[in-house]
Amino acid sequence: MGSGEPIRARAVVSSSQKPRKPRQEISACLKWLVFSLNSIVFLVGVGILALGIYLFIKDFREVKLVDVILNPAILISIFGFSICAVSFFGFMGALRDNIFLLKCFAACVFLSYILVVAVTLVFFTLFYTDTTEGLSANWLLLYAVKNYHTNRNLAEIMDALQENLECCGVSSIAQGYRDWNMSYQFNCTTSNPQPEKCGVPFSCCRKSVISEAAGSSNPLLPAMRSLECWQNALTKRPGDLEHDIYTRGCLQPLRTLFESHAVHVGAFVALLIVPVCISVCLTNILAKQVDHQRYLLEREARRNERRRKRDRDHNRRDQLNSLDLLEEGQFNNTSANATRPRPPDIPPPLPPIEHVPRKKSRNASSSPTRKPKPSGVENVAARRKRTPAATRTPPLSAAGPTPTPQATTTNRTHQWVLQQSDLVPQKTKS
């Protein structure tokens, strides 16, 4: 019983030990900052995506592979969807403490910046390259002129450039409008059956046309002249068209515009690296904190598992020790009982009665004062009174089998015969 108390004490100590809570490594301020910023950017991306889808549905047209770059609605939709996807990785990774989403967000932001830098370099290459065969602004404008009537997106781009930059055609400074002769619909060949033959797009016409009749009060005359300014423009000289259409090409004004804003573009791309680096660094720091917190949790789980296993081993060892002590105590009790003398269930047997020959008294008749000895029957009766009834049974061995009733009866009969031998007178030799 003395060995049971330490076992209970150890069990109480082990049950009172609670698993330690690992320290918190994730900064709540950093987590919610990343979540808030990416949520705001996500909402902005949803707005841009909705605008692009609205513009695409409002002015639906056939979609080709080249329209992915030329259609403004598709470009706006792709830009908005990209912002939504990247910001979704950011705020979901911060909210759910997901390392994979956080690393995907950081990688996407970095790759987006690389893409912006690559597009900027392409634009600089386009406007600072004077080749007509390779990739350049001149080649792109000529491609738009040739496909003006086959692609509506290209037509809208060329009309916007010619109206805003007040130009017509591509390359030439004085006779840029003649580049429209490359279009199969405006060329002046005799095989051209189109009604726009030898003309230019309406976007080449000037916004204010001076009336031939000076001082005319008719407000519709300038508008009527502007509707007819594009007809047969390719057959006229530049001096005759200076008051009707723009004669210079669009390449030089477009290059001048880009050169005037090249510094601003470069500065914007250079400064864009600052928020990109901040977002990437914050996301990586948060990802490292989440990873370290997960490591601490796993280490604590392993420690708790080892502690539980150690407690189970201790409990099992204590149980085995208690069983061994119990078995040892039982063995000691058994051996002590075996060495201790066992009280007999049956009292020891009566010793056998030996036959003592009686000597004949010579002076029996001459000694009247002596009392006669009791006979054998009286001796037996007196002995029976002195001896308990249990002692008259025959002896039995402690390890031997229990005697049967028949054997007991035989022994008693034999004993009785021996006792009766005292009653028989024995003959003496004369």
Secondary structure, 3 states (H helix, E strand, C coil): CCCHHHHHHHHHHHHHCCCCCCCCCCCHHHHHHHHHHHHHHHHHHHHHHHHHHHHHHHCCCCCCCCHHHHCHHHHHHHHHHHHHHHHHHHHHHHHHCCHHHHHHHHHHHHHHHHHHHHHHHHHHHHHCCCCCCCCCHHHHHHHHHHCCCCCHHHHHHHHHHHHHHCCCCCCCCCCHHHHHHHCCCCCCCCCCCCCCCCCCCHHHECCCCCCCCCCCCCCHHHHHHHHCCCCCHHHCCHHHHCCCECCCCCHHHHHHHHHHHHHHHHHHHHHHHHHHHHHHHHHHHHHHHHHHHHHHHHHHHHHHHHHHHHHHHHHHHHHHHHHHHHHHHHHHHHHHHHHCCCCCCCCCCCCCCCCCCCCCCCCCCCCCCCCCCCCHHHHHHHHHHHCCHHHHCCCCCCCCCCCCHHHHHHHHHHHHHHHHHHHCCCCCCC
